[in-house]
Structures are given as C-alpha cells and as structure tokens.
Amino acid sequence: MKKVLAITLITMLLAACAPSAPSTDDTAVQTAVAALLTQQAPAPADATEAPAEEAPAQTSDPGSLLPTAESIPGLPAEASCVPLGTDRSVGTVVEIYTGDSIVVRVDGKDYGVRYIGIDDGDSPQALEANRALIENQQVILVRDEADTDEYGRYLRYVMVGDAFVNLRLLQQGVVGASPESPNTACERLFNSVP
C-alpha cells in the first residue's frame, strides 16, 4: 500500500512541477502528502473530505495530557494548512462556552478546548454559529505548536464532518482572525478571509 501511495504522490508532484502542465490543485497535492505521511489513502481531488476510517484507538501521548488518536478520520480539504505530524484527538462536544471555546469528551474525560487563530470577542452571534456547527457532534482536534493556553485549555484546530470550524466561523464573519505565536500554521489562510 505504501508503494502505491508513494507512486501516486510522486506522480502528482511531477505533474505539479512540470512546466507545460496546467495548474494543479494544491489541495490535492497536500492531501496526498498528508495521506502518505499518515498512511491513509488519498482523497479524490474533487472530494471535500477524505473517507473515514474505523473508530480511533485512543492512546496517551507523553507530550500532551489530551489523549491522541492513532488513526483518525480524514480531514476536510479546506484544512490543508493544519500541521502534519502533530497530536490529533477525536472526541464529542459536550458543552459550548463561547464562539471559540468548548468542552470535548475524549476517552470518557472532559477537556476544555480553545480554538486556534480566532477570537469571538464574546459575541452572542459567534456562540450561536459555533453551536449550530458542532453541538453534540464528534470532532477532530489538531494541535499546532503550543498545547495549552494560560487558562489550561487545549489549543486546537477543530474539524467536524467536512467543516474546518475555525475557518467556517471566520467565513461567517462572527469571529476575527487572532493569530498567536507559535500557533500560526493557518495564519495566512485565516488572514485571507475578508
């Protein structure tokens, strides 16, 4: 399987780099690279979400107190900016505090999560938009560089189904971009939202 993924990746990269080739969808290339690194089959170029795998097995990563998943469902194509090789967890949203912070149950334990790169400014509209996207849903949480904030909340990019929640809230205009070093993997994408 690894050989097939490697050949697919090389073919896509060669096609992207060929001077006479038409422009290649960067998202498809990034998805193929991510799939190779995580040993998942790449999503078709026109798909918005990679196929889901079996329920993830939970483990504890010594670098984070939040349990991480060994295998996770595919990420939405719009989340191509999230870092590869960082902690990823799967849990269920049990409470929504604000438009940019939630409580997620992972492996039977509840964890406070603050969305990376956005700020809701205590907006009631952001709270309602967040609730509409993720209430009682299973989410994928992806770490950037820093694990927690000064209040002990886990800092994560949040995915639900085919939605990159941090980005969708920005696109809806209910939150603002608020990059904070060192968690800046999606800063360029977030700052590009009008």
C-alpha positions as CSV (number, residue, x, y, z in Angstrom):
1,M,0.0,0.0,0.0
2,K,2.9,2.4,0.8
3,K,4.4,1.8,-2.6
4,V,1.1,2.7,-4.3
5,L,0.8,5.9,-2.2
6,A,4.4,6.8,-2.9
7,I,3.9,6.3,-6.7
8,T,0.7,8.4,-6.5
9,L,2.4,11.1,-4.6
10,I,5.4,11.2,-6.9
11,T,3.1,11.3,-10.0
12,M,1.1,14.2,-8.5
13,L,4.2,16.1,-7.6
14,L,5.8,15.7,-11.0
15,A,2.6,16.8,-12.6
16,A,2.5,19.9,-10.4
17,C,6.1,20.8,-11.2
18,A,6.1,20.1,-14.9
19,P,6.4,23.4,-16.8
20,S,3.9,22.5,-19.5
21,A,1.3,21.1,-17.2
22,P,-1.8,23.1,-16.4
23,S,-2.1,24.4,-12.8
24,T,-2.6,21.6,-10.3
25,D,-4.9,21.8,-7.4
26,D,-2.6,22.5,-4.4
27,T,-5.1,20.9,-2.0
28,A,-5.0,17.6,-3.9
29,V,-1.2,17.6,-3.6
30,Q,-1.3,18.5,0.1
31,T,-3.9,15.8,0.7
32,A,-1.8,13.2,-1.0
33,V,1.3,14.2,1.1
34,A,-0.7,14.1,4.3
35,A,-2.1,10.7,3.3
36,L,1.3,9.3,2.6
37,L,2.6,10.6,6.0
38,T,-0.3,9.2,7.9
39,Q,-0.6,6.1,5.8
40,Q,-4.2,6.9,4.7
41,A,-5.5,6.5,1.1
42,P,-5.6,10.0,-0.5
43,A,-9.0,11.6,-1.1
44,P,-10.0,12.1,-4.7
45,A,-9.1,15.5,-6.0
46,D,-12.7,16.7,-6.2
47,A,-13.7,15.3,-2.7
48,T,-14.2,17.7,0.2
49,E,-13.4,15.1,2.8
50,A,-11.2,12.0,2.9
51,P,-13.1,8.8,3.8
52,A,-13.5,8.0,7.4
53,E,-11.6,5.1,9.0
54,E,-12.7,2.8,11.8
55,A,-13.2,4.3,15.2
56,P,-9.9,5.5,16.5
57,A,-7.9,3.7,19.2
58,Q,-7.0,6.1,22.0
59,T,-3.5,6.4,23.4
60,S,-1.8,8.8,25.7
61,D,1.0,10.9,24.2
62,P,3.6,11.9,26.7
63,G,3.8,15.4,25.2
64,S,0.1,16.2,25.8
65,L,-2.3,15.3,28.5
66,L,-5.1,15.1,26.0
67,P,-5.4,11.6,24.6
68,T,-4.5,11.3,21.0
69,A,-5.8,9.0,18.3
70,E,-3.6,6.5,16.4
71,S,-5.8,6.7,13.4
72,I,-8.3,9.4,12.6
73,P,-10.9,10.1,10.0
74,G,-9.8,12.2,7.1
75,L,-9.6,15.9,7.5
76,P,-11.6,18.4,5.4
77,A,-9.8,19.6,2.2
78,E,-10.2,23.2,3.5
79,A,-8.0,22.3,6.5
80,S,-4.8,21.8,4.4
81,C,-2.9,24.3,6.4
82,V,-3.0,22.3,9.7
83,P,0.4,20.9,10.6
84,L,1.3,17.3,9.8
85,G,2.6,15.1,12.5
86,T,1.1,16.9,15.5
87,D,-1.3,15.4,18.1
88,R,-4.8,14.6,16.9
89,S,-7.7,13.6,19.0
90,V,-11.3,12.6,18.4
91,G,-14.0,13.4,20.9
92,T,-17.6,14.5,21.3
93,V,-18.6,18.1,22.1
94,V,-20.4,18.2,25.4
95,E,-20.5,21.9,26.1
96,I,-20.1,25.1,24.2
97,Y,-18.9,28.0,26.3
98,T,-18.4,30.7,23.6
99,G,-17.8,31.1,19.9
100,D,-14.2,30.0,20.3
101,S,-14.2,27.6,23.3
102,I,-15.8,24.3,24.0
103,V,-15.7,21.2,26.2
104,V,-14.9,17.9,24.5
105,R,-15.2,14.4,25.9
106,V,-12.3,12.3,24.9
107,D,-11.9,8.7,26.2
108,G,-14.5,9.4,28.9
109,K,-12.9,12.5,30.3
110,D,-13.8,16.2,29.6
111,Y,-11.3,18.7,28.3
112,G,-11.6,22.5,27.7
113,V,-10.6,23.5,24.2
114,R,-9.9,26.9,22.8
115,Y,-9.9,27.4,19.0
116,I,-6.5,28.4,17.5
117,G,-6.3,31.6,15.5
118,I,-9.7,33.1,16.1
119,D,-11.3,35.3,18.7
120,D,-15.1,35.7,19.2
121,G,-14.9,39.0,21.2
122,D,-17.7,37.5,23.4
123,S,-20.2,37.7,20.6
124,P,-23.5,36.0,21.1
125,Q,-23.7,35.5,17.3
126,A,-20.4,33.6,17.4
127,L,-21.7,31.4,20.2
128,E,-24.8,30.6,18.2
129,A,-22.8,29.9,15.0
130,N,-20.5,27.7,16.9
131,R,-23.4,25.8,18.4
132,A,-25.0,25.3,15.0
133,L,-21.8,23.8,13.6
134,I,-20.7,21.5,16.4
135,E,-23.3,20.9,19.2
136,N,-23.2,17.3,20.3
137,Q,-21.0,16.4,17.3
138,Q,-17.9,14.2,17.1
139,V,-14.9,16.5,16.3
140,I,-11.3,16.1,15.4
141,L,-8.9,18.2,17.3
142,V,-5.5,19.1,15.8
143,R,-2.6,20.6,17.7
144,D,-0.2,23.2,16.3
145,E,2.9,24.1,18.4
146,A,1.7,25.1,21.9
147,D,-0.5,22.6,23.7
148,T,-2.4,24.8,26.2
149,D,-3.1,28.4,27.0
150,E,-2.6,30.3,30.2
151,Y,-6.0,29.0,31.5
152,G,-5.2,25.4,30.9
153,R,-7.4,25.0,27.8
154,Y,-6.1,22.9,25.0
155,L,-5.4,24.9,21.9
156,R,-6.7,23.1,18.8
157,Y,-7.9,23.4,15.2
158,V,-11.4,21.9,15.2
159,M,-13.0,19.8,12.4
160,V,-16.5,18.4,12.2
161,G,-17.6,16.4,9.1
162,D,-16.4,18.3,6.1
163,A,-16.1,21.6,8.0
164,F,-12.9,23.3,9.4
165,V,-14.8,25.0,12.2
166,N,-12.1,27.7,12.9
167,L,-12.2,28.8,9.2
168,R,-16.0,28.5,8.9
169,L,-16.6,30.8,11.8
170,L,-14.3,33.4,10.2
171,Q,-16.0,33.0,6.8
172,Q,-19.4,33.6,8.5
173,G,-18.0,36.9,9.9
174,V,-18.8,36.1,13.5
175,V,-15.2,35.9,14.8
176,G,-12.0,37.7,13.9
177,A,-8.6,36.3,13.0
178,S,-6.3,36.3,16.0
179,P,-3.0,34.5,15.4
180,E,-0.8,34.0,18.4
181,S,2.7,32.7,18.1
182,P,3.7,29.9,18.0
183,N,0.4,28.5,16.7
184,T,0.5,30.1,13.3
185,A,0.2,27.2,10.8
186,C,-3.1,28.6,9.4
187,E,-2.4,32.3,9.9
188,R,-2.1,33.1,6.2
189,L,-5.4,31.3,5.4
190,F,-7.2,33.0,8.3
191,N,-5.9,36.5,7.5
192,S,-7.0,36.0,3.8
193,V,-10.7,35.8,4.9
194,P,-12.4,39.1,4.1
